[in-house]
Each structure stands twice: as structure tokens, then as C-alpha cells.
């Protein structure tokens, strides 16, 4: 079973937005309450881990570009 199909498109997008705001440390209290009602911890964990890998990959690419020049 694909986790993203089970989550649904709107829940997936809401999870991505919630994790993105959390990475920056900015989150409204009202939106946090809505997210806790709609998003499960599994959704946050999956998107958060993928976002971390993406962030590290982008940093590695930037460092490689700077070092090779």
C-alpha cells in the first residue's frame, strides 16, 4: 500500500505545508490545532524524514558547487 495514496492529496499537501513551516519555526496556534485534527503522526514522520533528506541533499550539492569552483 502506498502511504501517499492512503494520505490523500489534500492531506499530503497540508502535511508538506505543516512540515515546511515547522522547519522555519513559524506556526500559528490556530493552524496547529487544525493540523493536529487532520494529520496523523505517521504523515508528519514520513514527510519530515523526506524533507530532511532533501535539505541535506541540497546542502551537499551547494557545497560541491562552491568547492569545485
C-alpha distances in whole Angstrom, upper triangle without the diagonal:
4,6,9,8,8,11,13,15,18,17,15,19,21,19,20,23,24,23,25,28,27,28,31,32,33,31,33,33,32,29,28,28,26,24,24,23,20,18,17,18,14,14,18,17,14,16,20,19,18,21,23,22,23,26,27,27,29,32,32,32,35,37,37,38,41,42,42,45
4,6,5,6,9,10,12,16,14,12,16,18,16,17,20,21,20,22,25,25,25,28,29,30,29,30,31,30,27,26,27,25,22,22,22,19,17,16,16,13,12,15,15,12,13,17,16,15,18,20,19,20,23,24,24,26,28,29,29,32,34,34,35,38,39,39,41
4,6,5,6,9,11,14,11,10,13,15,13,14,17,17,17,19,22,21,22,25,26,27,25,27,27,27,23,22,23,21,18,18,19,15,13,12,13,9,8,12,12,9,10,14,14,13,16,18,18,18,21,23,23,24,27,28,28,30,32,33,34,37,38,39,41
4,5,5,6,8,11,9,7,10,12,11,12,15,16,15,17,20,20,21,24,25,25,24,25,26,25,22,21,22,20,17,18,18,15,12,13,14,11,9,12,12,9,10,13,14,12,14,17,17,17,20,22,22,23,26,27,27,29,31,32,33,35,37,37,39
4,5,5,8,11,10,9,12,14,13,14,17,18,18,20,23,23,24,27,28,28,26,28,28,27,24,23,24,21,19,20,19,16,14,14,16,13,11,15,16,13,13,17,18,16,18,21,21,21,24,26,25,26,29,30,30,32,35,35,36,38,40,41,42
4,6,9,11,9,9,13,14,13,15,18,18,18,21,23,23,24,27,28,28,26,27,27,25,22,22,22,19,17,17,17,13,12,12,14,11,10,14,15,12,14,17,18,17,19,22,22,22,25,27,27,28,31,32,32,34,36,37,38,40,42,43,45
4,7,8,6,6,10,10,9,12,14,14,15,17,19,19,21,24,24,24,22,23,23,22,19,18,19,16,13,14,14,10,9,9,12,10,7,11,13,11,11,14,16,15,17,20,20,20,23,25,25,26,29,30,31,32,35,35,36,38,40,41,43
4,6,5,6,9,10,10,12,14,15,16,18,20,21,22,25,25,25,23,23,24,22,19,19,20,16,14,16,15,11,11,12,15,13,11,14,16,14,13,17,18,17,18,22,22,22,24,27,26,27,30,31,31,33,36,36,37,39,41,42,43
4,6,5,6,9,10,11,12,14,15,16,18,20,21,23,24,23,21,22,23,22,18,19,20,17,15,17,16,13,12,14,17,15,12,14,17,15,13,17,18,17,17,21,21,20,22,25,25,25,28,30,29,31,34,35,35,37,39,40,41
4,5,5,6,9,10,11,12,14,15,17,18,20,22,22,21,19,19,20,18,15,16,17,13,12,15,14,10,10,13,16,16,12,14,17,16,14,17,19,18,18,21,23,21,23,26,26,26,29,31,31,32,34,36,36,38,40,41,42
4,5,5,6,9,10,10,12,14,15,16,18,20,21,20,17,18,19,17,14,14,15,12,9,12,11,7,7,10,12,12,9,10,14,13,11,14,17,16,16,19,21,20,22,25,25,25,28,30,30,31,34,35,35,37,40,41,42
4,5,5,6,9,10,11,12,14,15,16,19,20,19,18,19,20,19,15,15,17,14,11,14,14,10,9,11,12,11,8,9,12,10,8,12,14,13,13,16,17,17,18,21,22,22,24,26,27,28,30,32,32,34,36,37,38
4,5,5,6,9,10,10,12,14,15,17,18,17,16,17,19,18,14,15,16,14,11,14,15,12,10,13,15,14,11,11,14,13,10,13,15,14,13,17,18,16,18,21,21,21,24,26,26,27,29,31,31,33,35,36,37
4,5,5,6,9,10,11,12,14,16,16,15,13,14,15,14,10,11,13,10,8,11,12,9,8,11,13,13,10,10,13,13,11,12,16,15,14,17,19,18,19,22,23,23,25,27,28,28,31,33,33,34,37,38,39
4,5,5,6,8,10,10,12,14,15,15,13,15,16,15,12,11,13,11,8,10,12,9,7,9,10,10,7,6,10,10,7,9,12,12,11,14,16,16,17,20,21,21,23,25,26,26,29,31,31,33,35,36,37
4,5,5,6,9,10,11,13,14,14,13,15,17,17,13,13,16,14,11,14,15,13,10,13,13,13,9,8,11,10,6,8,11,10,9,12,14,13,14,17,18,17,20,22,22,23,25,27,28,29,31,33,34
4,6,5,6,9,10,11,12,11,10,12,15,14,11,11,14,12,10,13,15,13,11,14,14,15,12,10,13,13,10,11,14,13,11,14,17,15,15,19,20,19,21,24,24,24,26,29,29,30,32,34,35
4,5,5,6,9,10,10,10,8,10,12,12,9,8,11,10,7,10,13,11,9,12,12,13,10,8,11,12,10,10,13,14,11,14,17,16,16,19,21,20,22,24,25,25,27,30,30,31,33,35,36
4,5,5,6,9,10,10,10,13,15,15,12,11,14,14,10,12,15,14,11,12,11,12,10,7,9,10,7,6,10,10,8,10,13,13,12,15,17,17,18,21,22,22,24,27,27,28,30,32,33
4,5,5,7,9,9,10,13,15,16,13,13,16,16,13,15,18,16,14,16,15,16,13,11,13,13,9,9,12,11,8,10,13,12,11,14,16,15,16,19,20,20,22,25,25,26,28,30,31
4,5,5,6,5,6,9,12,14,11,10,14,14,12,14,17,16,14,17,16,17,15,12,15,16,12,11,15,15,12,13,17,15,14,17,19,18,19,22,23,22,24,27,27,28,30,32,33
4,5,5,6,7,10,12,14,12,10,14,14,12,13,17,16,14,15,14,16,14,10,12,14,12,9,13,14,11,12,15,15,14,16,19,18,19,22,23,23,24,27,28,28,30,33,33
4,6,8,10,14,16,18,15,14,18,18,15,17,20,19,17,18,16,17,15,12,13,14,12,9,12,12,9,9,13,12,10,13,16,15,15,18,20,19,20,23,24,24,26,29,30
4,6,9,12,15,17,15,14,18,19,16,18,21,21,19,20,19,20,19,15,17,18,15,13,15,16,12,13,16,15,12,15,18,16,16,20,21,19,21,24,25,24,27,29,30
4,7,10,12,15,13,12,16,17,15,16,20,20,18,20,18,20,19,15,17,19,16,14,17,18,15,15,18,18,15,18,21,20,19,23,24,23,24,27,28,28,30,33,33
4,7,10,12,11,10,14,15,14,16,19,19,18,20,19,21,19,16,18,20,17,15,19,19,16,17,21,20,18,20,23,21,22,25,26,25,27,30,30,30,32,35,35
4,6,9,7,7,10,11,11,12,15,16,15,17,17,19,18,15,17,19,17,15,19,20,17,18,22,21,20,23,25,24,24,28,29,28,30,33,33,33,35,38,38
4,6,5,6,9,10,11,12,15,16,16,18,19,21,19,17,20,22,20,19,22,23,21,22,25,25,23,26,29,27,28,31,32,31,33,36,36,36,39,41,42
4,6,5,6,9,10,11,13,15,15,17,18,21,19,17,20,23,21,20,23,25,22,24,27,27,26,28,31,30,30,34,35,34,36,39,39,39,42,44,45
4,5,5,6,9,10,11,13,14,17,18,21,19,18,21,23,21,21,25,25,23,25,29,28,27,30,32,31,32,36,36,36,38,41,41,41,44,46,46
4,5,5,6,9,10,11,11,15,16,18,16,15,18,20,18,18,21,22,20,22,25,25,24,27,29,28,29,32,33,33,35,38,38,38,41,43,43
4,5,5,6,9,10,10,12,13,16,15,13,16,18,16,16,19,21,19,20,24,24,23,26,28,28,28,31,33,32,34,37,37,38,40,42,43
4,5,5,6,9,10,12,14,17,16,14,18,20,19,18,22,23,22,24,27,27,26,29,31,31,32,35,36,36,38,40,41,42,44,46,47
4,6,5,6,8,12,14,16,14,14,17,19,18,18,22,22,21,24,26,26,26,29,31,30,32,35,36,36,38,40,40,41,44,46,46
4,5,5,5,9,10,13,11,10,14,15,14,14,18,19,18,20,23,23,23,26,27,27,29,31,32,33,35,37,37,38,41,43,44
4,6,6,7,9,12,11,10,13,15,15,15,18,20,19,21,24,24,24,27,29,29,30,33,34,35,36,39,39,40,42,44,46
4,6,8,11,13,12,13,16,17,17,18,21,22,22,24,26,27,27,30,32,32,33,36,37,37,39,41,42,43,45,47,48
4,7,10,12,10,11,14,15,15,16,19,20,20,22,24,24,25,28,29,30,31,34,35,35,38,39,40,41,44,45,46
4,7,8,6,7,10,12,11,13,15,16,16,19,21,21,22,25,26,27,28,30,32,32,34,36,37,38,40,42,43
4,5,5,7,9,10,11,12,15,16,17,18,21,21,22,25,26,27,29,31,32,33,35,36,38,39,41,42,44
4,5,5,6,9,10,10,12,14,15,16,18,20,20,22,24,25,27,28,30,31,33,34,36,37,38,40,42
4,5,5,6,9,10,11,12,14,15,17,18,20,21,23,24,26,27,29,30,32,33,35,36,38,39,41
4,5,5,6,8,10,11,12,14,16,17,18,20,21,22,24,26,27,29,30,32,33,35,36,38,40
4,6,5,6,8,10,10,12,14,15,16,18,20,21,22,24,25,26,28,30,31,33,34,36,38
4,6,5,6,9,10,10,12,14,15,16,18,20,21,23,24,26,27,29,30,32,33,35,37
4,5,5,6,9,10,11,12,14,16,17,19,20,21,23,25,26,27,29,31,32,33,35
4,6,5,6,9,10,10,12,14,15,16,18,20,21,22,24,26,27,29,30,32,33
4,5,5,6,9,10,10,12,14,15,16,18,20,21,22,24,26,27,28,30,32
4,5,5,6,9,10,11,12,14,15,17,18,20,21,23,24,26,27,29,31
4,5,5,6,9,10,11,12,14,15,17,18,20,21,23,24,26,27,29
4,5,5,6,9,10,10,12,14,15,16,18,20,21,23,24,26,27
4,5,5,6,9,10,11,12,14,15,16,18,20,21,22,24,26
4,5,5,6,9,10,10,12,14,15,16,18,20,21,22,25
4,6,5,6,9,10,11,12,14,15,17,18,20,21,23
4,5,5,6,9,10,11,12,14,15,17,18,20,22
4,5,5,6,9,10,10,12,14,15,16,18,20
4,5,5,6,9,10,11,12,14,15,17,19
4,5,5,6,9,10,11,12,14,16,17
4,5,5,6,9,10,11,12,14,16
4,5,5,6,9,10,10,12,14
4,6,5,6,9,10,11,13
4,5,5,6,9,10,11
4,5,5,6,9,10
4,5,5,6,9
4,6,5,7
4,6,6
4,6
4
